[in-house]
Amino acid sequence: MSAPPFPAPRNRTPTPCGTWRSSVTADMVAGRGARLADLRVDGGDVLWLESRPSENGRTTALRWREGTMVSELTPQPFDIGTRVHEYGGGAYAVRDGVVVASNRSDGFLWVFAPGAAPRVLCAVDGLRFADLVFLPDGTTVLAIREDHRSPGEPRAAIVAFSLTDTSDAAANPGQVLIEGPDFLAAPRPDPAGRSLAWVAWNHPSMPWERTTLMRARLTRDDAGRLSLDQPVSVAEDGSTIAPVWDGERLIACSDAGGWWTPVAYDARAHALTSLEAEIGGPAWQFGETWVAPLGEGRYLALAIEAGVARCVLIDRDGVSRDVRLGHPAGCPLPLGDGSGRFAWIDAPPDALPAVAIGRPDAPITRLTTSADDNALDPEAVARAVPIRFEGPAGEAYALFYPPTSPDACVPEGEKPPLVVMIHGGPTARADTALSFKVQWWTSRGFAVVDVNYAGSTGFGRRFRQALDGQWGERDVADCIAACRDLVSRGWVDPARIVIRGSSAGGLTVLNALAAPGSPFAAGTSLYGVTDLSLLARDTHKFEARYLDTLVGPWPEARATYEARSPCHHPEAIGSPVLFLHGQEDLVVPIAQAHAMAAGLRRHGVAAAMVAFAGERHGFRSGATLRTVFETELAFYGAVLGFTPPGVAEVPIPFLP
C-alpha cells in the first residue's frame, strides 16, 4: 500500500463520504457546459465560439480587440454550428473583420460584415457546411459540403462561395472544386492563394487510421471561377491530418512513424522533430490546429505526452524545447500584429477555461468571458494525479482525483467510494483540465479515476491500435485493472466502486458490469451503446464502418458483435444501472437504451431510465445537465446507502 494523495485533514471535519456539503452545485456543472472552442486569429483580433447553456446551448462568436471590450458578433437567435459528420467543427471563418458562419438549425451560411446587416449566403435545404476558410483575397470562402439532398449516404465535396455573388441564396449550393472520396477535410490554401491542400479518406477507414494528403494548383478563369489543376497525392501512409502552410512549404501531422509528428512535404518528406509525443489527434471534429508556423523554419506545436498536453518550440534543426504558455487546450496561434504574442484557449487544472493571450515563458492574460461567471474555491479543487498500471495486455494510464473539500475529510478507518469515468470515442482521452463533472464527485467525498484505456489517443499509434478487434474486452479489462490497482494502493473502498461513461464509454460501462468478478456496485450509461450490431447497421455515414476495425466486419463477425453487446446478455449484469439518453440521438438511437433497461428489469435487476426531450448525442441544455448530475448522485446514494444532502430521491425499480 501507499499513502493516498488526499488533502491533509488539518482544519477539516471527518465526514462520511458521499454526504459532504459541496460548493460545486448542479448549476455550476451545467454552466461548465459553456464551452469555448474554435479560436481564430484575424490580424490582431482574437475570435472564438462560446456555447451557453443559459441560452439552451446556443453558440455565438465573440471577439477580443486590443483596447476594447469583448464583443458578440452573432446575436440571438443565430446559433453557430454544423452537423457535418454529426460532430461538426470549423463552423465559421473570419478575415479582415468579416465572419462567414453556419447556422446550426438549418445549415444555412450567413455573412456578418462590419457596419452591415447579416445576410444569407447559402440557403439551400439539405446541405451542411464545415471547415470554413477564406482564400487570401478575402472575397472567397471554401468549405466542406455534406449533401443530404438525395437518398442514401450524403456526398462530400469541397466547395467555394464568392462573397460578391448576388445570386439567390436559395439557389446557391456553392461551386464544387473536388468530390469523389467518401470523406474530405481541411481545405487549406497557401498564403498566396495559388495552391490548395486537403485531406481525403474512404470507407472503411477512420481519419486516425488512414488518410491521403492531397494538393493541387488553384487557378481562376477569366470569369473569376476557381478550379483545381493537377491534384496529386502527397502522403498515403497512415493517418496524415491538419495541413498548414509555411509560405510555399506544406506541413501536416503524420503518424506513419508511430507518433503524430509534423512533417514537411518538400522535395523529400521529412519530420520536423523526432519527439516521441503526439502532435496531432483524432479528427472527430473539423478545424483543429496542431502546428503554428512562426517563420524562419520555426514552429510552435501542441504535444501530448503520456496523455498530458504541453507546448513545444521546434527550431529549423529539429530541436524541440518546452515553452510555458499556460495550459492550452489547442495549439496557440500567433497574433498578426507583430507583438510576438499568442492566443489560445487556456484550460488549467484549477480554473475555468478562458481565452488567453501572452508570450512564451512570460505572464499571460486571461480574457473574461461569460463562461467565467461561476467561481470555485481553490481549496475545493481536486487535482489530477497521473498513474500507470498494468492491464492484462500491457501498461495503461489514468488520472486519479482524490476526494477534496475545504471543510470535510475522509474519516479515519473509512476509504472513499470510487467513481470510474470512461471517456467516449473510444478514440479520445482523459485530460487534466478543470472539469466540474469531476469536481462534482470529489467535492462530495468520492475519489474519481478517469481511465485512458487501450485505444485512447495521446500515447502513440501502437497504444491507439491496441483496441483494434478488442473493443468491449480490452477497454473493460483496463478499467477493472485500474480499480484493482487503486484498491491495492489502499486509496479506495473496494465495496463502493461505481462506473460511468458516455457514448462509446457507455458500452464499456455495461460490459464492465457484466464482466466475471466485476468490482462495480452500480453503473451509469449516458447515451451509451448497448447493441453493436444496431450501431453497425444504423448509424451515420462518418461512423458507418468504424466497427470494422474495433470489432470486425459486419455481418461476417456477427458472433463477435453479439458476444460484445450487453443487450444480448442482460442476465450477466447483477448491479443497478441508470440510463440517461437524448430522445433525438441519431448516433446511438434511444431505442437501444430502452431495450437494455427492459432486459435488465426482466431479470430482476434495477434499471432506471431518464429520457431528455430535444437532446441529441451529448447533452447541451443546462436544465438537462442539472438533472443528469442530481439524478446520478441520488442513484449512487440509494445503491451505496448514503443520503446526499440537497438531492431528491430517485425511484429505482426493484431496488430493495
N, C-alpha and C positions, 0 to 999 in steps of 0.2 A: 504493500500500500504506500501511497504518497500523500503528503498533506494537500488537501483541496485548496484551490486558489480562491477561497472565499474572503470577503472583506473582514477585517478584524472586528470582533464583537464589541469593542470599546464604544460606549455611549449608545449601544443598540440593545433593544429588549428582545430576549429569546421569545419567539412566537412560532406556533405550529405552521409549517409550510403550507401554502395554499390559502391561508387566512390573513396574510399580511395586507394591511391597508396600503394602497398604492397611489402614487401621484400620476401614474400613467392611466388615463381614462380611455374608454372606448371611443370618445370623441377625438382624442389625440391619435389613436390608431387610425381612425377614419380620416383625420386631417392629413396624416402622413401619406395618404393616397394622392395628395397633391404632388404630383411627380414633375420634376424638372427634366427636360430631355431636349435632344436635337439642337445643341448650341451651335450658332453660326457667328462668324465674324464678317462684318461689312465695313471695310476701312477701319476706322477707329471705333465703330459701333459694335456692340455685342447683342445678339438676339438669341432667344431661347423659347421653348414651349413650356407652359405650365398647365397641368390639369388641376381642376378644382372640384373636389367632391361637394363642396358647399353649393356649387352650381350644377349638381348632378353629373359631375365628371367632365364638364366642358373644358376643352383645351384651347388656350389662347396664346398668341405670340406677344412677348414682351421685349422691350429694347432698352438697353442702357447706353447713354451717350455722355461723354465727359462733361461735367458741369451742369447736368440736368437730372431730373428725377427719372426713375424707371417709368416707362410709359407703355400702355397697352395699345397694340396696333390692330387687333382684330376684335372689336367689341361684340357683345351679345347681339344676336343669338349665334353668331358664327362660331363653329366648333371645328378646329383644325384636326384632321386625322384622315387615315386611309385604311382600307381593309384589304389592300393587295397582300396576298399570301395569308390573309386574316390577321397577321401580326403587325402589318404596316411599317411605318418609319419613313423618314425623308419626305414628310407631307408638305414641306414648304421650302422655298428658296428665296434668297434676297440678294440684290445687287443695287448699289447706289440708292439705297433707301426704298426701292420698290420690292414688295413682297408678293409672290405668287403662292397660293396655298390651296390645298384640297379641303373641301368641307366634308366632314365625316358622314353625315346622314345620307347624302345623295351622290357623293364623289365628284361634284362639280368643282372646277378650278376657278378661283377668283383672283383678281389683281387689286392690291392695295398700294396706291401710289401717293406720295406726299401731296397734300393740297387738293386731292381729287376724291370723289365718292367711289366706294368699292364697286367694281364691275365684274361681271361674269365673263370668263374667257372660254370655257367649255361647259356646256350644259346638256351633254348627250347622255341619256339614260343607259345604264348597263356598263358604263366604263368606270374604272378605278385607276388612280394615278399615285405613284410613289417615287422616291429617289429623285425629286426635282432638283435641277441645277441650271443656272444661267450659262449661256455662252458668253465669252468675254465682251461681245458687242453690247450686252445689256438689253437687247431687244428680242432675244430668243430664249425660250426655256425648253429644256429637254426633260423627259420623264419616262419612267417605266409605266406602260399602259397594260392593264389587265382587262381584257374584253370579254364581258359576260353576255353579249347580245345574242349569241346563238346557243343552242343546246349543246351539252357535253362540257368538256373541260374548257375553262377560259383560256384565251390565247394571249401570249405575252408579246410585247413589241416595245422598241424604243421609238418614241415619237417626239416631234418638235412642234412648238407653238410660237408664232410670232406675236409679240405684244402690239404690233402695229396693224394686225389683221382686224378689219372691221366687219368681217362676215358674221352671220347669225351664229351665236354661241351654241344654239341647239342643233346646228348642222356642222359643227367644227370638232371632229374627233381627233384632230392632230395629224401631222404628216408623218407617215411611217418611214423610219430610217433603216430599221433592221427588225426582222421577225424570223421565225423558224424554230429556234431552240425551244424546249419546253419552258425554260426559265431564263430571264435576263435580269441583270442588276448592275448598279454602279456605273452609269454612263458618265464619263469624266473627260471633258475637253481639256486640251493643253492650254497654257496661258495665252498663246497666240490665236487660238481657235482654229488651228489647221489640222489637228489630229484628235481622234476620239478613242478612248479605251473603254472597255466594258467587260463584264463577266457573264458567262453563259454556262448552263448545265442542262442535263436531260435526265428524265426518269431512267433508272430508279435511284440516282444519286441525290444526296442532300448537299448543300453548298459547303459543308465542312468535311465532305468525303471526296468529291471530285468535281472540279470545275475547269473551264477553259478561259484563259485571259485572252481577249481579242483587242486588236487595234486597227484603225483604218484612217485614211485621209478624209478630212471633212472639207467639202467644197460647196460653192453656191453657183447656180447658173445665172444667166443674165437677168432672169426674173426674180432672183433672190431666193429661189428654192434650194434647200440643202440636199446634199446627197453624200453617201459614203462610198469612197473608191478603194478598191483593193483591200478588203478585210483580210487580215492574216491572224493566225493563231500564234500567240506569244508564249504561252505556257499551258501545258496539258497534264502535268504530273502532280497528282494530289489535289489539295484544295488551295487555290490562289484567289485571294479576296482583296477588297479595299484598295483599288488602284488610286494613285495620286501622282501628279506630275511635278517634277522639279525642273522647271524650264522645259526643255525638249526631252528630258530623261523620264522614262516611265518607271515608277516604283510600285510594287504590290507585295502583299504578305503571302508567302507560300509555306506550306508545311511539308514540302517534299523531303526536307532533311530531318523530319521528326518533330520540329517545333515551328509554329508560325513565325516566320522571320522576314523582315523587309528585304526584298531582292530588287536589284537594279537590272532592268532589261535593256542593256546596251548591246553592242555587237555580240557580247557574250554575257549571259546572265550570271550574276554573282551576288551572294548575300552581302548585305551591308554590315553585318555583325555575326559573330559566332556565339553570341549569348544563348545559353540554354534556358530560355524563358519564352512564354507565349506572347508574341507581339501580333495579336490577331485573336479572333474569337468566332463563335458560331453565328452565322448570318441569319438569325431568326428575324431580324428587322433590317430594313434598308437604312442607308445613310451613315453608317458608323465609320469613324476615322481612327486609325491606329498610329499613323506616322505623319508628322508635320515637317515639311522641308523648311530649312532655315537659311538656305543659300550657302555657297562655298563648300558644298558637299557635306553639310552638317544636317542632322535630323534630330528632332525630339520625338520620342516614342513612348507609348504606354506598354509596359511589360508586366506580365502576370507570372510570378514565380511561386510555386507551391500554393497557388490559389490566391496570392496576395499581390495587389497592384502597386506599381511604383513607376516613376518617370525615369527614363534614361536618355542621355545625350550621346548620340553616335557621331563620331568625327569622321573625316574623309578617309582615315586609315582603318576604319572598322573598330576602333577602340570605343568602348562604351563606359560611361560612368553614371552613377545615380545622381539625380538632382532633386532637390526639395521643391515641390510645388504643391503643398498641401496634400490632399487626399483625392486625387482626380478620379472621377467615375468614367471618364473618357479622355482621349488624348487632348491635352491643352493645345489651343490654336493661337498662333501669333497675331497680335493686333497689327493692323496695317497702317499704323500711324507713326512708325519709326521709333516708338518708345522702348522697344525691347521687352514689352510686357506680353503676357499670355492671358487667355481667358479659358475657363473650364468650369464644369460643374463639380464642386467640391463636396465630397461625401465622407466626412471623418467619422470615427467610431463613437464620438461623444457629442455631436452637434448635428442639427438638421442640415440636409443638403442645401447648398446655396450656390449661386453663380459667383465665381471668384475671379479676380484679376491680380496679377503680380509678376515679379521677375524670379527666375530660378535662384534658390538659396537666399531668398530675401523675404521679409514680411509680406503677407498677402492681404488683400481687401476683399471681404465677403460682402456682396451686394444684397441689400434687403429685398425680399420678395414676400408675397402673401403666404408662401409656404412656411415662413418663419414665425407664424403667429403663436404657435404653441412652444412654450419654454419647458425645459426639463432640468431638474436639479442635477448637477454633475455627480453628486454622491449617490444618485439613484440609478446611474448608468452602469450596466454590466458590460464589461469589455471582453472581446473575444480572446480566447487562449487557443492558438493553433495546436492541434495534436496530430500525431501519426500513430497508426495502429496496424496490426497485421490482420488482414482478412484471409479467408480461405485460399485466395488465389494471389496473394501478394499485398504490398503496402497500400493503404488507403488513407484518407485525410478527413479532418473535420475541424470545426470551430466550436469550442466549448465556452458557454457563458454561465458563470456562477450566479446563484440567487443573490440579489443585491438590493439593499434598501438603506436609506439614511437613518431609519428608525428601528428596523427589525433585523434579527439574525436567526440563523438556524439553531434551535435548542440543542444543548449537549445530549448526546445519545440518539439524535434523530439525523437521518440523512435525507436530503431533499428529493422530492419526486423529479423525474426527468421527462422533458418534452423533447422527442426526437423530431427534427424538422427535415423534410425531404424536398429538395428543390425539384422544379419541373424540368421539362426538356425531353428526355433525360439529359440532353446535351446542354447543360447550363452549369452554374457553380454557385456555391455559397460564398459571400464576401463579408468584409469586416465593417461595412458602412453601418451607421446607426439605423436600426430598424425597430420601430415601435412594436412590430409584430413579434420581435424577440423580447423587448423590454416589458411588454405586457405580461409575459410569464415570469421573467426573472425578478421583477419588482413585487411579485406576489409570493415568492418563496420557491419557485421552480428553478431547477437547472435546465439549460437548453443545450442540445448538441445539434449543430447544423452540418449534415454529413455530405462530404464530397466523395460519393461512391464511384466505383469504376464507371467510366463513361462521361464523367464530369470534365469540363474544359478548364484549362489553366495549368495542366500537368503534362502536356505533351501529347502527341498523336497516339503513341502506344497505349497510354492510360485511357484516352478517349475511345480507342477501338477495343478496349478490353471488355466492353459491354456488347460488342457485336455478337449476335446469336445468343446472348445470355440475359437479355432484358427479362426481368421477372425472377431471376435467380441470383446473379452476381450482385445486383444492387441490394437485394434483400439480405444476402449474406454479409455484405459490408456494413449495412445498418445494424444488424444483430451483433456483428463483431465490435462495432463502436460502443454499443451498450455494454457488452461484456468487458471491454477494456476499461470503461469508466467505473463499472462495478468492482473490478479487480483493483483499481486505484483507491477504492473506498470513498468515491466522490458522490455517489447517488444511491438511492434506495432501490434494490432490485425488484421489490414488490410493487413499486409505483412508477412504472415506466409507461408512457403513452407515446403515440406516434401520430404525426400529422403530415399531410402532403397534398399538393395541388397538381392537377393535370396529370402528367406522367408520374409525378410523385404520389398521386393517389393510388395508382396501380401498385407501387412499391408498398404503400401502407397496407393495402388489403392482402397482398401476397405475404407480407411480413407477419400479419395477424394469423395467416393460415399456415405458416411455416412450422414444422415439427419443433417442439420445445420453445415456441415463441415466448419471448420475455415480456410481451406487451399486454398491459391490463385493459387498454382501450385504444381506439384509433379514430381519426377524423379524416375523411376524404373530401377535399374541396375541388369540385368539378373534376373528379378523377376518373381515369379509365377503369372500366370493370370487365369489358369484353374486347379482347384484342381482335377477334375476327370482325366484329362490327366496326372497329376503328379501321381495319384494313379495307373493308368493303364500303364504308360510308363515312368518308371524311373528305376534306377539301383537297384541292389539287396539290398544294405545296407539300403536304404530308402523305399523299396518297400511296407512295411507295417507301415511306420511311421505315416501315416494319420489315421490309425485305432484308434490311441489314440487321436490325435489332432482334428480330425473331426468326424470319425465314420467309421465302416467297409464298404468297397466298394464291391458290389453295393447297399447293403441294405440301406445305408444312402445317396442315390443319391440326394434326395431333399435337404439335408443339404449341400452337395457339390456344387450344383448349386446355392443355396442361398448365399454361401460364395465365389463364384468365380466371380470376377468382369467382366470377359469376357461375362457372361450371362446378365449383367446389365450395358452396357456402357452408356445407357441413364441417369443413376443416377449420372454420373460424369459430372460436368459443368466447371471444371478448366483444363487448358492446362497440358499436360503430355509429358515428354521426356522419351523415351525408349533407353537404351544403353545395347547392348547384344553381346555376342560372337557367331560367326557363327557355332562353333563346340561344343557348350554347350550340354553335354549329360544329365546333371542333370535337367535343365529346357530348353528343346528344343526351339530354336529361333522362331519356328512356333507360340509359344504362344504369343510372343511379337508382331509379325506381325499381328496376328489375332486381338489382342486387339487394336492396333493402327488403324487398318482398321475399327473396330467397332466404335471407337470414332469419326473418320472422317465422317462416315455415319451419325452420329448425330450432325455434325457441331462443334465438339469440336477439338481444336487444338491438334495435336499429331505429334511429331517429332520422327523419328526413325533413330538411327545410329547403324549399324552392323559392327563388327570388325572381319576381316578375321584372322584365326589362333588362336583365343581366345576361351577358354573353359569356365567353370563355375568359374568366378573370373578372373580379368584381371591381366596379368603378364608383358606384354610388356610396356616399358617406353613410347613408342610412343602412345600406347593406353591410358595410364593414363593421358598423357598430353592433348590429345584430349578430354577425358571424362570431365576433370575439366574446361577446357576453354569453351567447349560447354555448360556445365551446367550453368556456370556463365553468359554467354551471354543469355541463355534461361531465367534465372530469371530477367536479366536486361530488356529483351523485355516484360516480363509479368508485372513486378513491376514498369517499367517506369524510369529506370536509365540507363546510359551508362557506363559500366565498362571500365576503361582505358586499352588499350592494348589488347583487345579481339575482334575478328571479330564477325560480326553479324551472327546469325544462322537463316536460313529460317524456319519458323514455319507455316504450312498450317492453314488457316482460322483465324490466329491471326489478329485482327483489327489493 
